[in-house]
Amino acid sequence: MSTEFLDAGDVRIAFERSGSGPPLVLMHGGEASRQMFSALVPLLAPRFSVITYDQRDCGETESLLRAPQPATLADLAGDARALITGLGHARAHVFGSSFGGRVAQMLAIQHRAVVDRLALGSTWPLPATLAELDPEGSASLAALRERLPHSAVELAERFFPAQFLVERPDLRGVFAGVRPQSERAMRRAAAVAAAPDADLGAISGPALVIAGELDRVVPPAITLSLGSRLPLCKSVLLADVGHATALQAPQALASHLVHFFLDEELLP
């Protein structure tokens, strides 16, 4: 895959496309980029036209403004809509992981016409902030982020279970390059922490919610609570999996996504 770019208003979106079939957009988490899906994409590409992209202030996506402001969730949802329609698709399946799940929820609320089926992983429901839903855990994570890069190993241990880090010790340094005091990182942090005006009741189509049993970033009970708030929703709890399901359990995640997106029983 090669990087492509699409200009959408005041942002130049970096994205990649792979595979064939119905379009499927993958939305990454708060501190990540489209690279977090590198193990997942090859598993989905035989069945879907998979689109991965970098959100504002992430990866290779760049603002076209001289003095950009922190993105709102409405901005990020608008970027996703512009990407879907700009690539010639009327609608697309959407999977959002962690903060990407927040973007996916907002996309389904504000631009429901472009969302076919919606899958949400390791995320928390709009409009509440994670700090409101899990005050102690959020405060602890914030303290670790403030001490980056010195706390990179401790932060990785929050995102990945201990046994998985034994198998993938390289991931202990995954946060070492994050500089929380840079202007870009501070804009991104503000976007992640925002509590937008949004109504989950506007989401009426088929939905899938996936949580990791060992998630220490977004407790699984918070993610699974979405299941009772969305109609036509299926919920899945992945055993022995932490927060970053696309990295830790790509095979299991791909299996659930393929089944959900292609399930003919969900057709209206």
GIZIKA-V643923 format. One record per residue. N is the residue number from 1. RES is the residue in one small letter. OMEGA is omega in whole degrees, 0 to 359 (none if undefined). Layout:
((N & RES & OMEGA) (N & RES & OMEGA))
//
This chain:
((1 & m & 178) (2 & s & 181) (3 & t & 175) (4 & e & 181) (5 & f & 177) (6 & l & 177) (7 & d & 181) (8 & a & 181) (9 & g & 184) (10 & d & 181) (11 & v & 175) (12 & r & 188) (13 & i & 174) (14 & a & 183) (15 & f & 175) (16 & e & 178) (17 & r & 180) (18 & s & 173) (19 & g & 179) (20 & s & 184) (21 & g & 179) (22 & p & 182) (23 & p & 178) (24 & l & 180) (25 & v & 177) (26 & l & 183) (27 & m & 186) (28 & h & 182) (29 & g & 191) (30 & g & 183) (31 & e & 188) (32 & a & 174) (33 & s & 180) (34 & r & 181) (35 & q & 180) (36 & m & 181) (37 & f & 186) (38 & s & 179) (39 & a & 183) (40 & l & 186) (41 & v & 181) (42 & p & 180) (43 & l & 181) (44 & l & 187) (45 & a & 178) (46 & p & 184) (47 & r & 186) (48 & f & 165) (49 & s & 189) (50 & v & 179) (51 & i & 173) (52 & t & 183) (53 & y & 176) (54 & d & 177) (55 & q & 180) (56 & r & 180) (57 & d & 178) (58 & c & 174) (59 & g & 185) (60 & e & 177) (61 & t & 185) (62 & e & 172) (63 & s & 177) (64 & l & 179) (65 & l & 178) (66 & r & 182) (67 & a & 183) (68 & p & 177) (69 & q & 176) (70 & p & 180) (71 & a & 170) (72 & t & 175) (73 & l & 176) (74 & a & 177) (75 & d & 184) (76 & l & 176) (77 & a & 177) (78 & g & 176) (79 & d & 181) (80 & a & 177) (81 & r & 181) (82 & a & 179) (83 & l & 181) (84 & i & 182) (85 & t & 179) (86 & g & 177) (87 & l & 173) (88 & g & 181) (89 & h & 175) (90 & a & 181) (91 & r & 177) (92 & a & 166) (93 & h & 183) (94 & v & 170) (95 & f & 178) (96 & g & 181) (97 & s & 178) (98 & s & 179) (99 & f & 175) (100 & g & 175) (101 & g & 175) (102 & r & 177) (103 & v & 180) (104 & a & 177) (105 & q & 181) (106 & m & 177) (107 & l & 181) (108 & a & 179) (109 & i & 187) (110 & q & 183) (111 & h & 187) (112 & r & 183) (113 & a & 183) (114 & v & 182) (115 & v & 175) (116 & d & 175) (117 & r & 189) (118 & l & 175) (119 & a & 184) (120 & l & 181) (121 & g & 171) (122 & s & 186) (123 & t & 181) (124 & w & 190) (125 & p & 170) (126 & l & 1) (127 & p & 186) (128 & a & 174) (129 & t & 177) (130 & l & 178) (131 & a & 177) (132 & e & 184) (133 & l & 181) (134 & d & 187) (135 & p & 184) (136 & e & 180) (137 & g & 180) (138 & s & 179) (139 & a & 179) (140 & s & 178) (141 & l & 179) (142 & a & 179) (143 & a & 178) (144 & l & 180) (145 & r & 181) (146 & e & 183) (147 & r & 177) (148 & l & 6) (149 & p & 185) (150 & h & 182) (151 & s & 186) (152 & a & 181) (153 & v & 179) (154 & e & 180) (155 & l & 177) (156 & a & 180) (157 & e & 172) (158 & r & 185) (159 & f & 184) (160 & f & 176) (161 & p & 185) (162 & a & 183) (163 & q & 179) (164 & f & 178) (165 & l & 173) (166 & v & 180) (167 & e & 182) (168 & r & 182) (169 & p & 179) (170 & d & 182) (171 & l & 177) (172 & r & 180) (173 & g & 186) (174 & v & 181) (175 & f & 186) (176 & a & 182) (177 & g & 181) (178 & v & 178) (179 & r & 190) (180 & p & 181) (181 & q & 176) (182 & s & 181) (183 & e & 181) (184 & r & 181) (185 & a & 180) (186 & m & 175) (187 & r & 180) (188 & r & 180) (189 & a & 178) (190 & a & 179) (191 & a & 182) (192 & v & 185) (193 & a & 186) (194 & a & 175) (195 & a & 186) (196 & p & 173) (197 & d & 184) (198 & a & 182) (199 & d & 180) (200 & l & 179) (201 & g & 179) (202 & a & 179) (203 & i & 186) (204 & s & 183) (205 & g & 178) (206 & p & 182) (207 & a & 176) (208 & l & 178) (209 & v & 182) (210 & i & 179) (211 & a & 174) (212 & g & 183) (213 & e & 185) (214 & l & 182) (215 & d & 179) (216 & r & 178) (217 & v & 173) (218 & v & 182) (219 & p & 186) (220 & p & 180) (221 & a & 180) (222 & i & 178) (223 & t & 183) (224 & l & 177) (225 & s & 177) (226 & l & 183) (227 & g & 180) (228 & s & 184) (229 & r & 180) (230 & l & 177) (231 & p & 178) (232 & l & 186) (233 & c & 171) (234 & k & 181) (235 & s & 181) (236 & v & 174) (237 & l & 181) (238 & l & 182) (239 & a & 175) (240 & d & 181) (241 & v & 179) (242 & g & 188) (243 & h & 188) (244 & a & 186) (245 & t & 182) (246 & a & 178) (247 & l & 186) (248 & q & 185) (249 & a & 183) (250 & p & 181) (251 & q & 180) (252 & a & 180) (253 & l & 180) (254 & a & 180) (255 & s & 180) (256 & h & 181) (257 & l & 180) (258 & v & 181) (259 & h & 182) (260 & f & 185) (261 & f & 184) (262 & l & 181) (263 & d & 183) (264 & e & 179) (265 & e & 180) (266 & l & 180) (267 & l & 179) (268 & p & none))
//
